[in-house]
Protein backbone atom coordinates (compact mmCIF):
# COMPACT_ATOMS: atom_id res chain seq x y z
CA UNK A 1 0.00 0.00 0.00
CA UNK A 2 1.27 3.45 -0.92
CA UNK A 3 2.00 5.70 2.05
CA UNK A 4 1.09 9.37 1.90
CA UNK A 5 2.81 11.80 4.24
CA UNK A 6 1.81 15.44 4.50
CA UNK A 7 4.28 18.33 4.42
CA UNK A 8 4.57 18.65 8.20
CA UNK A 9 5.17 14.92 8.66
CA UNK A 10 7.92 15.04 6.04
CA UNK A 11 9.50 18.05 7.75
CA UNK A 12 9.48 16.19 11.08
CA UNK A 13 11.06 13.12 9.47
CA UNK A 14 13.76 15.33 7.92
CA UNK A 15 14.45 16.84 11.36
CA UNK A 16 14.69 13.39 12.95
CA UNK A 17 16.71 11.99 10.04
CA UNK A 18 19.29 14.75 10.14
CA UNK A 19 19.81 14.15 13.87
CA UNK A 20 20.12 10.42 13.31
CA UNK A 21 22.61 10.79 10.44
CA UNK A 22 24.73 13.19 12.51
CA UNK A 23 24.98 11.12 15.73
CA UNK A 24 23.58 7.66 14.77
CA UNK A 25 21.51 7.61 17.93
CA UNK A 26 18.09 6.01 17.87
CA UNK A 27 16.81 8.11 20.77
CA UNK A 28 16.24 11.68 19.58
CA UNK A 29 15.68 14.51 22.06
CA UNK A 30 12.98 16.94 21.04
CA UNK A 31 12.83 20.70 21.57
CA UNK A 32 10.09 22.14 23.78
CA UNK A 33 6.70 22.08 22.15
CA UNK A 34 4.87 25.24 21.18
CA UNK A 35 1.12 25.49 21.10
CA UNK A 36 -0.66 27.08 18.17
CA UNK A 37 -4.17 28.43 18.48
CA UNK A 38 -6.73 27.14 16.04
CA UNK A 39 -10.40 28.05 16.32
CA UNK A 40 -9.65 29.68 19.68
CA UNK A 41 -8.17 26.57 21.28
CA UNK A 42 -4.53 25.60 21.87
CA UNK A 43 -3.26 22.78 19.71
CA UNK A 44 0.13 21.08 20.15
CA UNK A 45 0.95 20.55 16.47
CA UNK A 46 4.32 18.94 17.21
CA UNK A 47 2.72 16.27 19.37
CA UNK A 48 -0.02 15.66 16.81
CA UNK A 49 2.56 15.19 14.04
CA UNK A 50 4.57 12.83 16.25
CA UNK A 51 1.40 10.86 17.03
CA UNK A 52 0.82 10.42 13.30
CA UNK A 53 4.37 9.17 12.79
CA UNK A 54 3.93 6.74 15.67
CA UNK A 55 0.75 5.36 14.08
CA UNK A 56 2.71 4.89 10.83
CA UNK A 57 5.37 3.00 12.81
CA UNK A 58 8.31 5.40 12.28
CA UNK A 59 8.79 6.22 15.97
CA UNK A 60 7.78 5.15 19.46
CA UNK A 61 7.51 7.13 22.67
CA UNK A 62 9.18 6.63 26.02
CA UNK A 63 7.36 5.08 28.94
CA UNK A 64 6.78 8.42 30.73
CA UNK A 65 4.86 9.84 27.79
CA UNK A 66 2.59 6.81 27.73
CA UNK A 67 2.06 6.76 31.52
CA UNK A 68 1.70 10.48 32.22
CA UNK A 69 0.41 11.84 28.93
CA UNK A 70 2.91 14.71 28.99
CA UNK A 71 4.34 16.09 25.74
CA UNK A 72 7.04 13.79 24.43
CA UNK A 73 10.57 14.90 25.34
CA UNK A 74 12.24 12.29 23.14
CA UNK A 75 11.32 9.61 20.64
CA UNK A 76 12.83 6.29 19.65
CA UNK A 77 13.39 5.67 15.97
CA UNK A 78 12.04 2.41 14.62
CA UNK A 79 13.31 0.24 11.79
CA UNK A 80 11.04 1.92 9.24
CA UNK A 81 12.57 5.33 10.00
CA UNK A 82 16.14 3.99 9.88
CA UNK A 83 15.50 2.38 6.51
CA UNK A 84 14.10 5.68 5.19
CA UNK A 85 17.03 7.74 6.52
CA UNK A 86 19.53 5.45 4.78
CA UNK A 87 17.69 5.47 1.44
CA UNK A 88 17.90 7.67 -1.63
CA UNK A 89 14.29 8.68 -1.05
CA UNK A 90 15.37 10.57 2.08
CA UNK A 91 17.54 12.90 0.01
CA UNK A 92 14.51 13.69 -2.16
CA UNK A 93 12.41 14.28 0.95
CA UNK A 94 15.03 16.72 2.29
CA UNK A 95 15.00 18.66 -0.98
CA UNK A 96 11.20 18.92 -0.91
CA UNK A 97 11.20 20.07 2.73
CA UNK A 98 13.73 22.82 1.99
CA UNK A 99 11.54 24.36 -0.73
Backbone as XML, in Angstrom:
<?xml version="1.0"?>
<chain id="A" units="angstrom">
  <residue number="1" name="UNK">
    <atom name="N" x="0.841" y="-1.178" z="0.000"/>
    <atom name="CA" x="0.000" y="0.000" z="0.000"/>
    <atom name="C" x="0.892" y="1.250" z="0.000"/>
  </residue>
  <residue number="2" name="UNK">
    <atom name="N" x="0.534" y="2.190" z="-0.830"/>
    <atom name="CA" x="1.272" y="3.453" z="-0.915"/>
    <atom name="C" x="1.042" y="4.271" z="0.353"/>
  </residue>
  <residue number="3" name="UNK">
    <atom name="N" x="2.106" y="4.873" z="0.848"/>
    <atom name="CA" x="2.000" y="5.698" z="2.051"/>
    <atom name="C" x="2.049" y="7.170" z="1.648"/>
  </residue>
  <residue number="4" name="UNK">
    <atom name="N" x="1.161" y="7.949" z="2.199"/>
    <atom name="CA" x="1.094" y="9.369" z="1.895"/>
    <atom name="C" x="1.381" y="10.163" z="3.162"/>
  </residue>
  <residue number="5" name="UNK">
    <atom name="N" x="2.436" y="10.943" z="3.122"/>
    <atom name="CA" x="2.807" y="11.805" z="4.237"/>
    <atom name="C" x="2.536" y="13.249" z="3.854"/>
  </residue>
  <residue number="6" name="UNK">
    <atom name="N" x="2.023" y="14.026" z="4.805"/>
    <atom name="CA" x="1.807" y="15.439" z="4.496"/>
    <atom name="C" x="3.105" y="16.219" z="4.723"/>
  </residue>
  <residue number="7" name="UNK">
    <atom name="N" x="3.084" y="17.494" z="4.372"/>
    <atom name="CA" x="4.285" y="18.327" z="4.417"/>
    <atom name="C" x="4.896" y="18.388" z="5.818"/>
  </residue>
  <residue number="8" name="UNK">
    <atom name="N" x="4.076" y="18.544" z="6.826"/>
    <atom name="CA" x="4.566" y="18.645" z="8.203"/>
    <atom name="C" x="5.199" y="17.334" z="8.669"/>
  </residue>
  <residue number="9" name="UNK">
    <atom name="N" x="4.603" y="16.219" z="8.297"/>
    <atom name="CA" x="5.170" y="14.923" z="8.663"/>
    <atom name="C" x="6.531" y="14.725" z="7.991"/>
  </residue>
  <residue number="10" name="UNK">
    <atom name="N" x="6.635" y="15.131" z="6.734"/>
    <atom name="CA" x="7.915" y="15.039" z="6.035"/>
    <atom name="C" x="8.965" y="15.932" z="6.693"/>
  </residue>
  <residue number="11" name="UNK">
    <atom name="N" x="8.565" y="17.138" z="7.087"/>
    <atom name="CA" x="9.496" y="18.045" z="7.753"/>
    <atom name="C" x="9.989" y="17.447" z="9.070"/>
  </residue>
  <residue number="12" name="UNK">
    <atom name="N" x="9.090" y="16.809" z="9.814"/>
    <atom name="CA" x="9.481" y="16.187" z="11.078"/>
    <atom name="C" x="10.435" y="15.022" z="10.819"/>
  </residue>
  <residue number="13" name="UNK">
    <atom name="N" x="10.162" y="14.227" z="9.798"/>
    <atom name="CA" x="11.062" y="13.124" z="9.468"/>
    <atom name="C" x="12.429" y="13.631" z="9.035"/>
  </residue>
  <residue number="14" name="UNK">
    <atom name="N" x="12.475" y="14.740" z="8.315"/>
    <atom name="CA" x="13.761" y="15.328" z="7.923"/>
    <atom name="C" x="14.523" y="15.777" z="9.170"/>
  </residue>
  <residue number="15" name="UNK">
    <atom name="N" x="13.834" y="16.422" z="10.098"/>
    <atom name="CA" x="14.453" y="16.843" z="11.363"/>
    <atom name="C" x="15.035" y="15.635" z="12.095"/>
  </residue>
  <residue number="16" name="UNK">
    <atom name="N" x="14.248" y="14.591" z="12.248"/>
    <atom name="CA" x="14.695" y="13.390" z="12.955"/>
    <atom name="C" x="15.828" y="12.701" z="12.193"/>
  </residue>
  <residue number="17" name="UNK">
    <atom name="N" x="15.708" y="12.647" z="10.864"/>
    <atom name="CA" x="16.713" y="11.986" z="10.043"/>
    <atom name="C" x="18.053" y="12.689" z="10.086"/>
  </residue>
  <residue number="18" name="UNK">
    <atom name="N" x="18.036" y="14.010" z="10.067"/>
    <atom name="CA" x="19.293" y="14.752" z="10.136"/>
    <atom name="C" x="20.000" y="14.514" z="11.464"/>
  </residue>
  <residue number="19" name="UNK">
    <atom name="N" x="19.216" y="14.453" z="12.551"/>
    <atom name="CA" x="19.809" y="14.154" z="13.866"/>
    <atom name="C" x="20.392" y="12.745" z="13.869"/>
  </residue>
  <residue number="20" name="UNK">
    <atom name="N" x="19.644" y="11.806" z="13.327"/>
    <atom name="CA" x="20.121" y="10.421" z="13.305"/>
    <atom name="C" x="21.414" y="10.310" z="12.496"/>
  </residue>
  <residue number="21" name="UNK">
    <atom name="N" x="21.441" y="10.906" z="11.310"/>
    <atom name="CA" x="22.609" y="10.786" z="10.442"/>
    <atom name="C" x="23.823" y="11.539" z="10.991"/>
  </residue>
  <residue number="22" name="UNK">
    <atom name="N" x="23.609" y="12.467" z="11.909"/>
    <atom name="CA" x="24.728" y="13.187" z="12.513"/>
    <atom name="C" x="25.344" y="12.384" z="13.663"/>
  </residue>
  <residue number="23" name="UNK">
    <atom name="N" x="24.496" y="11.787" z="14.518"/>
    <atom name="CA" x="24.983" y="11.117" z="15.727"/>
    <atom name="C" x="24.759" y="9.600" z="15.731"/>
  </residue>
  <residue number="24" name="UNK">
    <atom name="N" x="23.938" y="9.090" z="14.828"/>
    <atom name="CA" x="23.584" y="7.665" z="14.769"/>
    <atom name="C" x="23.017" y="7.157" z="16.087"/>
  </residue>
  <residue number="25" name="UNK">
    <atom name="N" x="22.225" y="7.996" z="16.722"/>
    <atom name="CA" x="21.509" y="7.605" z="17.933"/>
    <atom name="C" x="20.059" y="7.340" z="17.565"/>
  </residue>
  <residue number="26" name="UNK">
    <atom name="N" x="19.489" y="6.333" z="18.172"/>
    <atom name="CA" x="18.094" y="6.013" z="17.872"/>
    <atom name="C" x="17.122" y="6.655" z="18.856"/>
  </residue>
  <residue number="27" name="UNK">
    <atom name="N" x="17.648" y="7.314" z="19.877"/>
    <atom name="CA" x="16.813" y="8.110" z="20.770"/>
    <atom name="C" x="17.088" y="9.577" z="20.453"/>
  </residue>
  <residue number="28" name="UNK">
    <atom name="N" x="16.079" y="10.279" z="19.994"/>
    <atom name="CA" x="16.237" y="11.678" z="19.580"/>
    <atom name="C" x="15.529" y="12.585" z="20.582"/>
  </residue>
  <residue number="29" name="UNK">
    <atom name="N" x="16.279" y="13.519" z="21.166"/>
    <atom name="CA" x="15.685" y="14.509" z="22.060"/>
    <atom name="C" x="14.937" y="15.544" z="21.232"/>
  </residue>
  <residue number="30" name="UNK">
    <atom name="N" x="13.808" y="15.976" z="21.750"/>
    <atom name="CA" x="12.980" y="16.942" z="21.040"/>
    <atom name="C" x="13.045" y="18.306" z="21.715"/>
  </residue>
  <residue number="31" name="UNK">
    <atom name="N" x="12.912" y="19.380" z="20.946"/>
    <atom name="CA" x="12.826" y="20.705" z="21.567"/>
    <atom name="C" x="11.480" y="20.858" z="22.273"/>
  </residue>
  <residue number="32" name="UNK">
    <atom name="N" x="11.368" y="21.881" z="23.113"/>
    <atom name="CA" x="10.089" y="22.144" z="23.780"/>
    <atom name="C" x="9.010" y="22.381" z="22.743"/>
  </residue>
  <residue number="33" name="UNK">
    <atom name="N" x="7.821" y="21.942" z="23.065"/>
    <atom name="CA" x="6.696" y="22.081" z="22.150"/>
    <atom name="C" x="6.062" y="23.459" z="22.298"/>
  </residue>
  <residue number="34" name="UNK">
    <atom name="N" x="5.628" y="24.000" z="21.183"/>
    <atom name="CA" x="4.868" y="25.244" z="21.181"/>
    <atom name="C" x="3.423" y="24.918" z="20.838"/>
  </residue>
  <residue number="35" name="UNK">
    <atom name="N" x="2.535" y="25.670" z="21.408"/>
    <atom name="CA" x="1.124" y="25.492" z="21.102"/>
    <atom name="C" x="0.690" y="26.557" z="20.116"/>
  </residue>
  <residue number="36" name="UNK">
    <atom name="N" x="-0.043" y="26.153" z="19.100"/>
    <atom name="CA" x="-0.655" y="27.084" z="18.168"/>
    <atom name="C" x="-2.132" y="27.152" z="18.503"/>
  </residue>
  <residue number="37" name="UNK">
    <atom name="N" x="-2.752" y="28.265" z="18.188"/>
    <atom name="CA" x="-4.172" y="28.433" z="18.485"/>
    <atom name="C" x="-4.964" y="28.311" z="17.185"/>
  </residue>
  <residue number="38" name="UNK">
    <atom name="N" x="-5.834" y="27.352" z="17.160"/>
    <atom name="CA" x="-6.734" y="27.137" z="16.035"/>
    <atom name="C" x="-8.163" y="27.164" z="16.560"/>
  </residue>
  <residue number="39" name="UNK">
    <atom name="N" x="-8.992" y="27.949" z="15.915"/>
    <atom name="CA" x="-10.398" y="28.054" z="16.318"/>
    <atom name="C" x="-10.508" y="28.309" z="17.818"/>
  </residue>
  <residue number="40" name="UNK">
    <atom name="N" x="-9.669" y="29.209" z="18.298"/>
    <atom name="CA" x="-9.648" y="29.678" z="19.683"/>
    <atom name="C" x="-9.350" y="28.584" z="20.702"/>
  </residue>
  <residue number="41" name="UNK">
    <atom name="N" x="-8.610" y="27.567" z="20.297"/>
    <atom name="CA" x="-8.170" y="26.570" z="21.284"/>
    <atom name="C" x="-6.723" y="26.184" z="20.996"/>
  </residue>
  <residue number="42" name="UNK">
    <atom name="N" x="-5.942" y="25.940" z="22.060"/>
    <atom name="CA" x="-4.534" y="25.604" z="21.870"/>
    <atom name="C" x="-4.369" y="24.186" z="21.329"/>
  </residue>
  <residue number="43" name="UNK">
    <atom name="N" x="-3.529" y="24.065" z="20.328"/>
    <atom name="CA" x="-3.255" y="22.776" z="19.706"/>
    <atom name="C" x="-1.741" y="22.570" z="19.706"/>
  </residue>
  <residue number="44" name="UNK">
    <atom name="N" x="-1.297" y="21.424" z="20.173"/>
    <atom name="CA" x="0.125" y="21.082" z="20.146"/>
    <atom name="C" x="0.392" y="20.353" z="18.830"/>
  </residue>
  <residue number="45" name="UNK">
    <atom name="N" x="0.734" y="21.128" z="17.789"/>
    <atom name="CA" x="0.949" y="20.546" z="16.470"/>
    <atom name="C" x="2.099" y="19.544" z="16.460"/>
  </residue>
  <residue number="46" name="UNK">
    <atom name="N" x="3.168" y="19.845" z="17.186"/>
    <atom name="CA" x="4.317" y="18.939" z="17.207"/>
    <atom name="C" x="3.889" y="17.568" z="17.710"/>
  </residue>
  <residue number="47" name="UNK">
    <atom name="N" x="3.161" y="17.544" z="18.811"/>
    <atom name="CA" x="2.722" y="16.268" z="19.370"/>
    <atom name="C" x="1.787" y="15.546" z="18.413"/>
  </residue>
  <residue number="48" name="UNK">
    <atom name="N" x="0.908" y="16.286" z="17.759"/>
    <atom name="CA" x="-0.020" y="15.660" z="16.811"/>
    <atom name="C" x="0.722" y="15.042" z="15.627"/>
  </residue>
  <residue number="49" name="UNK">
    <atom name="N" x="1.763" y="15.723" z="15.143"/>
    <atom name="CA" x="2.562" y="15.190" z="14.040"/>
    <atom name="C" x="3.307" y="13.937" z="14.503"/>
  </residue>
  <residue number="50" name="UNK">
    <atom name="N" x="3.876" y="13.995" z="15.700"/>
    <atom name="CA" x="4.568" y="12.826" z="16.248"/>
    <atom name="C" x="3.612" y="11.653" z="16.431"/>
  </residue>
  <residue number="51" name="UNK">
    <atom name="N" x="2.398" y="11.932" z="16.882"/>
    <atom name="CA" x="1.404" y="10.864" z="17.035"/>
    <atom name="C" x="1.131" y="10.186" z="15.696"/>
  </residue>
  <residue number="52" name="UNK">
    <atom name="N" x="1.035" y="10.982" z="14.633"/>
    <atom name="CA" x="0.818" y="10.420" z="13.302"/>
    <atom name="C" x="1.972" y="9.541" z="12.855"/>
  </residue>
  <residue number="53" name="UNK">
    <atom name="N" x="3.198" y="9.967" z="13.165"/>
    <atom name="CA" x="4.368" y="9.168" z="12.794"/>
    <atom name="C" x="4.454" y="7.892" z="13.623"/>
  </residue>
  <residue number="54" name="UNK">
    <atom name="N" x="3.955" y="7.956" z="14.852"/>
    <atom name="CA" x="3.926" y="6.737" z="15.667"/>
    <atom name="C" x="2.913" y="5.745" z="15.089"/>
  </residue>
  <residue number="55" name="UNK">
    <atom name="N" x="1.763" y="6.229" z="14.683"/>
    <atom name="CA" x="0.754" y="5.359" z="14.078"/>
    <atom name="C" x="1.307" y="4.693" z="12.827"/>
  </residue>
  <residue number="56" name="UNK">
    <atom name="N" x="2.116" y="5.436" z="12.056"/>
    <atom name="CA" x="2.706" y="4.891" z="10.832"/>
    <atom name="C" x="3.944" y="4.039" z="11.097"/>
  </residue>
  <residue number="57" name="UNK">
    <atom name="N" x="4.297" y="3.891" z="12.381"/>
    <atom name="CA" x="5.373" y="2.996" z="12.814"/>
    <atom name="C" x="6.779" y="3.503" z="12.493"/>
  </residue>
  <residue number="58" name="UNK">
    <atom name="N" x="6.969" y="4.834" z="12.454"/>
    <atom name="CA" x="8.305" y="5.401" z="12.281"/>
    <atom name="C" x="9.003" y="5.599" z="13.627"/>
  </residue>
  <residue number="59" name="UNK">
    <atom name="N" x="8.222" y="5.910" z="14.661"/>
    <atom name="CA" x="8.791" y="6.223" z="15.973"/>
    <atom name="C" x="7.973" y="5.533" z="17.064"/>
  </residue>
  <residue number="60" name="UNK">
    <atom name="N" x="8.534" y="5.542" z="18.263"/>
    <atom name="CA" x="7.784" y="5.153" z="19.456"/>
    <atom name="C" x="8.148" y="6.138" z="20.556"/>
  </residue>
  <residue number="61" name="UNK">
    <atom name="N" x="7.305" y="6.198" z="21.557"/>
    <atom name="CA" x="7.509" y="7.134" z="22.666"/>
    <atom name="C" x="8.061" y="6.409" z="23.878"/>
  </residue>
  <residue number="62" name="UNK">
    <atom name="N" x="8.689" y="7.184" z="24.765"/>
    <atom name="CA" x="9.181" y="6.632" z="26.021"/>
    <atom name="C" x="8.033" y="6.306" z="26.968"/>
  </residue>
  <residue number="63" name="UNK">
    <atom name="N" x="8.349" y="5.544" z="27.980"/>
    <atom name="CA" x="7.356" y="5.082" z="28.939"/>
    <atom name="C" x="6.664" y="6.238" z="29.658"/>
  </residue>
  <residue number="64" name="UNK">
    <atom name="N" x="7.386" y="7.310" z="30.003"/>
    <atom name="CA" x="6.777" y="8.420" z="30.735"/>
    <atom name="C" x="5.687" y="9.108" z="29.932"/>
  </residue>
  <residue number="65" name="UNK">
    <atom name="N" x="5.893" y="9.226" z="28.618"/>
    <atom name="CA" x="4.858" y="9.836" z="27.788"/>
    <atom name="C" x="3.587" y="8.998" z="27.840"/>
  </residue>
  <residue number="66" name="UNK">
    <atom name="N" x="3.744" y="7.707" z="27.739"/>
    <atom name="CA" x="2.590" y="6.813" z="27.732"/>
    <atom name="C" x="1.889" y="6.835" z="29.079"/>
  </residue>
  <residue number="67" name="UNK">
    <atom name="N" x="2.649" y="6.820" z="30.185"/>
    <atom name="CA" x="2.056" y="6.755" z="31.520"/>
    <atom name="C" x="1.459" y="8.077" z="31.963"/>
  </residue>
  <residue number="68" name="UNK">
    <atom name="N" x="2.135" y="9.177" z="31.696"/>
    <atom name="CA" x="1.699" y="10.476" z="32.219"/>
    <atom name="C" x="0.940" y="11.329" z="31.218"/>
  </residue>
  <residue number="69" name="UNK">
    <atom name="N" x="1.088" y="11.038" z="29.943"/>
    <atom name="CA" x="0.410" y="11.837" z="28.935"/>
    <atom name="C" x="1.012" y="13.214" z="28.718"/>
  </residue>
  <residue number="70" name="UNK">
    <atom name="N" x="2.235" y="13.428" z="29.189"/>
    <atom name="CA" x="2.905" y="14.709" z="28.993"/>
    <atom name="C" x="3.430" y="14.788" z="27.570"/>
  </residue>
  <residue number="71" name="UNK">
    <atom name="N" x="3.730" y="15.993" z="27.072"/>
    <atom name="CA" x="4.337" y="16.086" z="25.741"/>
    <atom name="C" x="5.636" y="15.291" z="25.692"/>
  </residue>
  <residue number="72" name="UNK">
    <atom name="N" x="5.860" y="14.630" z="24.580"/>
    <atom name="CA" x="7.043" y="13.788" z="24.430"/>
    <atom name="C" x="8.306" y="14.644" z="24.479"/>
  </residue>
  <residue number="73" name="UNK">
    <atom name="N" x="9.282" y="14.214" z="25.243"/>
    <atom name="CA" x="10.571" y="14.902" z="25.336"/>
    <atom name="C" x="11.606" y="14.246" z="24.427"/>
  </residue>
  <residue number="74" name="UNK">
    <atom name="N" x="11.371" y="12.991" z="24.069"/>
    <atom name="CA" x="12.243" y="12.288" z="23.137"/>
    <atom name="C" x="11.437" y="11.186" z="22.476"/>
  </residue>
  <residue number="75" name="UNK">
    <atom name="N" x="11.952" y="10.714" z="21.352"/>
    <atom name="CA" x="11.320" y="9.606" z="20.643"/>
    <atom name="C" x="12.395" y="8.583" z="20.313"/>
  </residue>
  <residue number="76" name="UNK">
    <atom name="N" x="11.955" y="7.359" z="20.120"/>
    <atom name="CA" x="12.825" y="6.295" z="19.654"/>
    <atom name="C" x="12.527" y="6.047" z="18.188"/>
  </residue>
  <residue number="77" name="UNK">
    <atom name="N" x="13.567" y="5.971" z="17.385"/>
    <atom name="CA" x="13.390" y="5.673" z="15.966"/>
    <atom name="C" x="13.195" y="4.176" z="15.792"/>
  </residue>
  <residue number="78" name="UNK">
    <atom name="N" x="12.291" y="3.819" z="14.899"/>
    <atom name="CA" x="12.037" y="2.411" z="14.622"/>
    <atom name="C" x="12.682" y="2.027" z="13.291"/>
  </residue>
  <residue number="79" name="UNK">
    <atom name="N" x="12.644" y="0.758" z="12.986"/>
    <atom name="CA" x="13.306" y="0.244" z="11.788"/>
    <atom name="C" x="12.846" y="0.955" z="10.519"/>
  </residue>
  <residue number="80" name="UNK">
    <atom name="N" x="11.570" y="1.253" z="10.431"/>
    <atom name="CA" x="11.038" y="1.920" z="9.240"/>
    <atom name="C" x="11.712" y="3.273" z="9.019"/>
  </residue>
  <residue number="81" name="UNK">
    <atom name="N" x="11.916" y="4.016" z="10.097"/>
    <atom name="CA" x="12.572" y="5.326" z="9.997"/>
    <atom name="C" x="14.036" y="5.163" z="9.592"/>
  </residue>
  <residue number="82" name="UNK">
    <atom name="N" x="14.730" y="4.196" z="10.204"/>
    <atom name="CA" x="16.142" y="3.990" z="9.879"/>
    <atom name="C" x="16.311" y="3.598" z="8.422"/>
  </residue>
  <residue number="83" name="UNK">
    <atom name="N" x="15.433" y="2.756" z="7.921"/>
    <atom name="CA" x="15.496" y="2.378" z="6.507"/>
    <atom name="C" x="15.292" y="3.599" z="5.613"/>
  </residue>
  <residue number="84" name="UNK">
    <atom name="N" x="14.348" y="4.463" z="5.978"/>
    <atom name="CA" x="14.104" y="5.678" z="5.194"/>
    <atom name="C" x="15.330" y="6.586" z="5.211"/>
  </residue>
  <residue number="85" name="UNK">
    <atom name="N" x="15.912" y="6.809" z="6.389"/>
    <atom name="CA" x="17.034" y="7.739" z="6.521"/>
    <atom name="C" x="18.260" y="7.279" z="5.742"/>
  </residue>
  <residue number="86" name="UNK">
    <atom name="N" x="18.381" y="5.992" z="5.514"/>
    <atom name="CA" x="19.527" y="5.453" z="4.779"/>
    <atom name="C" x="19.218" y="5.215" z="3.303"/>
  </residue>
  <residue number="87" name="UNK">
    <atom name="N" x="18.084" y="5.691" z="2.833"/>
    <atom name="CA" x="17.688" y="5.467" z="1.438"/>
    <atom name="C" x="17.884" y="6.725" z="0.595"/>
  </residue>
  <residue number="88" name="UNK">
    <atom name="N" x="17.829" y="6.539" z="-0.709"/>
    <atom name="CA" x="17.899" y="7.673" z="-1.632"/>
    <atom name="C" x="16.651" y="8.534" z="-1.545"/>
  </residue>
  <residue number="89" name="UNK">
    <atom name="N" x="15.548" y="7.934" z="-1.159"/>
    <atom name="CA" x="14.291" y="8.683" z="-1.049"/>
    <atom name="C" x="14.389" y="9.775" z="0.013"/>
  </residue>
  <residue number="90" name="UNK">
    <atom name="N" x="15.217" y="9.562" z="1.036"/>
    <atom name="CA" x="15.366" y="10.572" z="2.082"/>
    <atom name="C" x="15.993" y="11.851" z="1.531"/>
  </residue>
  <residue number="91" name="UNK">
    <atom name="N" x="16.933" y="11.717" z="0.629"/>
    <atom name="CA" x="17.543" y="12.900" z="0.007"/>
    <atom name="C" x="16.484" y="13.700" z="-0.756"/>
  </residue>
  <residue number="92" name="UNK">
    <atom name="N" x="15.596" y="13.005" z="-1.452"/>
    <atom name="CA" x="14.508" y="13.690" z="-2.163"/>
    <atom name="C" x="13.581" y="14.378" z="-1.178"/>
  </residue>
  <residue number="93" name="UNK">
    <atom name="N" x="13.290" y="13.702" z="-0.059"/>
    <atom name="CA" x="12.411" y="14.276" z="0.953"/>
    <atom name="C" x="13.025" y="15.540" z="1.539"/>
  </residue>
  <residue number="94" name="UNK">
    <atom name="N" x="14.344" y="15.537" z="1.770"/>
    <atom name="CA" x="15.032" y="16.718" z="2.292"/>
    <atom name="C" x="14.930" y="17.881" z="1.315"/>
  </residue>
  <residue number="95" name="UNK">
    <atom name="N" x="15.113" y="17.617" z="0.038"/>
    <atom name="CA" x="15.003" y="18.662" z="-0.982"/>
    <atom name="C" x="13.610" y="19.273" z="-0.995"/>
  </residue>
  <residue number="96" name="UNK">
    <atom name="N" x="12.585" y="18.436" z="-0.926"/>
    <atom name="CA" x="11.197" y="18.924" z="-0.914"/>
    <atom name="C" x="10.928" y="19.757" z="0.322"/>
  </residue>
  <residue number="97" name="UNK">
    <atom name="N" x="11.448" y="19.350" z="1.470"/>
    <atom name="CA" x="11.196" y="20.074" z="2.726"/>
    <atom name="C" x="11.882" y="21.435" z="2.730"/>
  </residue>
  <residue number="98" name="UNK">
    <atom name="N" x="12.981" y="21.558" z="2.023"/>
    <atom name="CA" x="13.729" y="22.817" z="1.987"/>
    <atom name="C" x="13.103" y="23.850" z="1.062"/>
  </residue>
  <residue number="99" name="UNK">
    <atom name="N" x="12.180" y="23.425" z="0.211"/>
    <atom name="CA" x="11.536" y="24.360" z="-0.726"/>
    <atom name="C" x="10.540" y="25.234" z="-0.043"/>
  </residue>
</chain>
